[in-house]
């Protein structure tokens, strides 16, 4: 996914450089404002190609964030099971299932 994100940003930069336009960052608020001003200077075909890449870029970033959150949650769940903390370790005690010998 990160490679796909890089591919989109490199593609956008390359298309702009071919037409003597340079930008430091692709994506974000600054990019959005810059692109809104500059896009009218380009031919419709090129503008459409860059717009297509720009539409795909936030989707890739969102997918990366989703995967990172899923990975973090699975790591937390695994950590909770093995360390005895969290929902995995505390469920026995909170359920009121103490053995009579424990008091």
Secondary structure as UniProt FT lines:
FT   HELIX           2..18
FT   TURN            19..20
FT   HELIX           28..38
FT   HELIX           39..41
FT   HELIX           44..83
FT   HELIX           86..94
FT   TURN            95..96
FT   HELIX           100..102
//
